[in-house]
């Protein structure tokens, strides 16, 4: 198994980085472009592994649309590809098997399938009920009203919204119950608006009018989710001045809230015409409380920052961290123990309401080897801990290619030794 060793001789952090472009925006644009039937230009398309995979799968689908043989599509560990393609293939002529990694086969898709079937989708489970792999026979869907629970994954809602404009009669979605990651649904709605689709939202109801997708070139933003790990690094440093180019204050991305959250953890954000400048502001909060229901992807970086700064943290809205690339609460709990820190939660519960990080002292513990559990965000959460622990080892460092292929090179650019 591959590993990297990380160490930082100085606890100061300086440098300038161009972060990756948003894979969330990129992946939505790829689906919109496929549905438009026209190859309009997308500038700064993400080079994340998930986006490259989705691009390739869409090319396979385009070549085999209308064919009579069964075509197998492997989404690997890409949740967005699995959810978006489940919806797209349901109205794409052909016979399709949609599968993924072993972990993907443990991630639920039944809520989306149940929403598609009343519209006329032909989808069968090939193994466990409610989970991939799926057999899909592309069919002419009909518009109407769909009730969907948005409490497991916002991607179920986004998948339906993306195909809605090409469904005869359009689509009305009624969201039953509290939503998670809803800023990603807002992102989908705003992107559809940019391509001429009429979408209206009234409380828990979203209506998409049938209509032509008007193609036009689009430039993708820099990724705020990736910025969270550099905010963590600045928080854990003794002094820092870090320029992250390309980040926008008026972002489509909900994870831009990371700037506000880390203000309490000692990180100051200065918005510049070409990005943001991060500096250490000195003081930190004694206690930190936040509900991550809308922002689960930045939760590991915030939780780790509190733990290793000795801040008492109370974190809510973490239920869907169980169905990410790893069960992220178990992953964090297991790895924090190696550094002598505890994370308090009933992580066996299906309904995690809250976890807590008690105020604890952190001491250097060089030589710790951290597992990544096949999870890119766990790898990038653990790496900055070298600032507090001394030399550490990260196993399976290549998992970062899922969202941030240049992460380890960027660590070198700001002064980490990556061995």
Secondary structure, 3 states (H helix, E strand, C coil): CCEEEEECCCCEEEEEEECCECHHHHHHHHHHHHHHCCCCCEECCCCCHHHHHHHHHHHHHHHHCCCCCEEEEECCCCHHHHHHHHHHHHCCCCEEEEECCCCHHHCECHHHHHHHHCCCCEEEECCCCCECCEEEECCCCEEEEEEECCCCCHHHHHHHHHHHCCCEEEEEEEECCCCCCHHHHHHHHHHHHHCCCCEEEECCEEEECCCCCCCCCEECCECHHHHHHHHHHHHHCCEEEEEEECCCCCCCCHHHHHHHHHHCCCEEEEEECCEEEEEECCCCCCEEEEECCCCHHHHHHHHHHHHHHCCEEEEECCHHHHHCCCCHHHHHHHHHHHCCCCCECCCCCCCCCEEEECCCCCCCCCCEEECCCCCHHHHHHHHCCHHHHCCEEEECHHHHHHCCCCHHHHHHHCCCEEC
